[in-house]
Amino acid sequence: MKTKLDKYEKEIDSQIEKNEWKSVANKKKLISNLRLAAKSTMLKDKRMNIRIAGKDMELLKTKALEEGIPYQTLVSSVLHKFVTGKLVEK
């Protein structure tokens, strides 16, 4: 029995069939480097308490729910992107 693919999965399947995906030369090293980068980036060793408007808090929680992540993670991610210059305006 074959499982139905969603649109995203169908796109990936099509790309694989067209040989658009290439193997990584040193997969173990790449995975190790990515894990280290993720661990270093997401290391949370400091606490911060702030006061914000109730409406902003509700909007943060709504956006986090849409993204499927805790609102604290969303706030941390936005702040990280801002201070590293990676937060871009549309």
CORVEN-V739784 format. One record per pair of residues at least 4 apart in sequence whose ideal C-beta (glycine too) atoms are under 7 Angstrom apart, sorted by the first residue. I is the first residue (numbers start at 0). J is the second residue. D is the distance in whole Angstrom. If there is no record, write none. Layout:
# CORVEN-V739784
I;J;D
I;J;D
This chain:
# CORVEN-V739784
4;8;4
4;9;5
4;12;6
6;10;7
7;11;7
8;12;6
9;13;6
10;14;7
11;15;6
12;16;6
13;17;6
14;19;4
14;20;6
15;20;5
23;29;5
25;29;6
26;30;6
27;31;6
28;32;6
29;33;6
30;34;6
31;35;6
32;36;6
33;37;6
34;38;6
35;39;6
36;40;6
37;41;6
38;42;6
43;75;7
51;55;5
51;56;6
53;57;7
54;58;6
55;59;6
56;60;6
57;61;6
58;62;6
59;63;6
59;70;5
59;73;6
59;74;6
60;64;6
60;70;5
61;65;7
62;66;6
62;73;6
63;68;5
63;69;6
63;70;4
63;73;4
66;73;6
68;72;5
68;73;6
70;74;6
71;75;6
72;76;6
73;77;6
74;78;6
75;79;6
76;80;6
77;81;6
77;86;7
78;82;6
79;83;6
80;85;4
80;86;4
81;86;4
